[in-house]
Amino acid sequence: VQLQASGGGLVQAGGSLRLSCAASGSGFRYNSMAWYRQAPGNERGLVARISSGGSTIYADSVKGRFTISRDNAKNTVSLQMNDLKPEDTAVYYCAAQVSRWFFGQGTLVTVSS
């Protein structure tokens, strides 16, 4: 399983970014897919997760601002981030669950105040 994330960058507080991630690997059926993030000095933590049926959960800190979505036919997962805050600055990782969780390389999101 390989996961390739894109869409990170520098944005001012209050702005928006959209992260995308493509999962590859023939014959895999992905159960849940998710986004995690890790800020400097912090542990990696869950941002949002979506099941194969579309059920979602979010970290309290991003509820109402971030939206996770997926395209099962294309094995992609996206994260729409609105009203970004400096505390959202982190490396964001996409993840996919088959028999276990697989993580891709991260993409850096920097929110300036």
PyMOL commands that set and color helices and strands:
alter all, ss='L'
color gray80, all
select helices_A, chain A and resi 60-62+86-88
alter helices_A, ss='H'
color red, helices_A
select strands_A, chain A and resi 2-6+9-12+17-24+33-38+45-50+56-58+66-71+76-81+90-97+101-103+107-112
alter strands_A, ss='S'
color yellow, strands_A
deselect
rebuild
show_as cartoon
